[in-house]
Amino acid sequence: MAANRDKAQLIWGIVLALAGIGVFFRIPQVMPRIEQIPHFSSVTIFIRFCFYLMGVMLIGGGGKKIFVFLKASNGK
């Protein structure tokens, strides 16, 4: 049972890391559309910062889960 949970955590870590990488590729495509909205045009720097922060956090969380899995599997 614990082995299935460990594998699920590894898969979840990979998904998180890939989602974070996807955010970095998607930001340049989405930001021009957001800048066209008059309400958000004055805060585009803050929005861009938030998107990049979200990407870094996703990659960091996924990397941590992968690292913990690899560390645990090497210890067995």
Protein Blocks (a to p, Z undefined) as FASTA:
>chain_A
ZZmmmmmmmmmmmmmmmmmmmmmmmmmmmmmmmmmpmklmmmmmmmmmmmmmmmmmmmmm
mmmmmmmmmmmmmmZZ
